[in-house]
Amino acid sequence: MADIETKETQKVNTGIDGEGAVVREKTSKVETKTDTRATVVNFIWYIYGLIALLLGIRMVLKLFGANSANGFVDLIYSVSGVLSAPFDSIFGVTKAEAGNTQSVFEPSILVAIAVYALIAWGVAKLLTINEK
C-alpha cells in the first residue's frame, strides 16, 4: 500500500525567438496524491506503539522495583495504570523483596499489550478491507 502516489507530466515547446535562434522550453509538472486510508492506518499503529511503549516501560520499572515516589516513575504508573487497569485482576501478582526494593512481575501487562495489538490490527484491517 503506497502512501503517496505521484504523477509527472512533461511538456516541450520549441520555437524561434526574435533574433532567429531556436528556443526549446521543457516544463515538468509533478502531482502528488496521498492515500488517507494508509495515513489513518499508520496513525492507528503509531497510537498502539505509544501504548505498548508505556506498558513496556511500566513492566520494566515494576520488575526492577523503581521508586514510585520519583516524579517520572509516578507519571508512567499513572498514565499506564489506566491502560492496564482492565487486565490487572487476570493473574495474581508475583512479588519478590530484597532489602527495601520490591520487584513485581505483572503478566497482565503482557496480556494488555497483546490485546491492544489485536484491537489495533482489527481496526486497521477493517479500514483496509476493500483495498486491492
N, C-alpha and C positions, 0 to 999 in steps of 0.2 A: 504494500500500500504506500503510494507516494504522497507525501505531504504537500509538495509544491509541483505544479505542472507548468512547464514553460513552453512558449511557442515563439519562435523567432521568424520574422519575415524580413526579406531584403528587397530593396528597390534600387535599380541602377538607371540613371538618366545620363544621356550623352547629348552634347550639343556644341555649338560654336559660339565663343564669346565675341565681343565687339572687335577684337583685334584679329580674328580669324583663327584663333587657336582652338583645338578640340578640347572640350571640357567634359570630364566624366565625373559624375557625382554618385556616390554609393551611400545609401542610408539603410540602417538596420533598426528594427523595432522589436523589442522583446516584451511579451505579455506574460505575466505570471498569474496563476490561479491557485489558491490554497484550498485544500480539502478540509472542510470544517469537521467532518466526522473524525478524521485522523487527529485533528487538533484536540477534540474533546476526549478521544480515547487516550491520547498522550497525557492530557490533564488528569484523567482518572488514575492512570498508572503513577503519575507524579504524586498525587494525594496518597495513594496506597504506599508509595515509597516513604513518604514522611511518617505515616502511621507506623509502618514496620520499623523504621529507624528509631522512633520514640520508644516503641515497645522493646526493641533490642537494647537500647541504652538502659531502660528500666531494668531489664533482666540482668544485665552486666552489673549495674550498680547494686541491685539486691544480692546478687551472687557474691560480690566482694564485700558486702556489708558496709556500704557507703553511709556516711554520717548524714542522717536526714535533717539535721539542724543547719546544714550547709544550704545556701540560697539556691545554687544550681541544682543540687540533688532534690531539694524540695520542689522546685519548679518542674523538673522532669517527673517526679512522683505525682504531682498534682495534675499535670496535663495527661500523662499516660494512664493515670488511675481511672479517668473517665472512660478511656478506651478499653481497659482491661476489666472493668467492673462486671460486665455481663458474664465473664468467664472465671471469676475468682473463686467461686464455690464448686468448681468442677472436681478438683483434686484437693487432697489435704496438702498443706504447705509443709515442706521439709525444712527444718531449721538446724543449724549447727553453730554452737558457740565456742569461741576460743578467746578467752580473756574478755575484753569489752566489745569485741567485734561479733556481730551476729550475722551469719551468712544465711541467705534464704534462697532456695531454688523453687521457682514458681513455674511448673509446667503449664499452667493455664495461660501464660504469656505466649508460649509456642502455639497453643490452640488458637488463641486470639489472632496471631499473625497468619495462621493458615486459613481461618475463617474469613478474615478481611481480604486475603488474596483470592479466595473463591468468589467473594462478593464483587471485587474489582474485575475479575475475569468475566463473571456473568454479565455485569453491566457493559463492559467493553464488547463482549461478544454480541449482546443484544443490539448495540449501536451499529455493528458491522455485519449483521446477519444477512443482508441482501447485497453485500458487496461482491464484486466479481473476483 
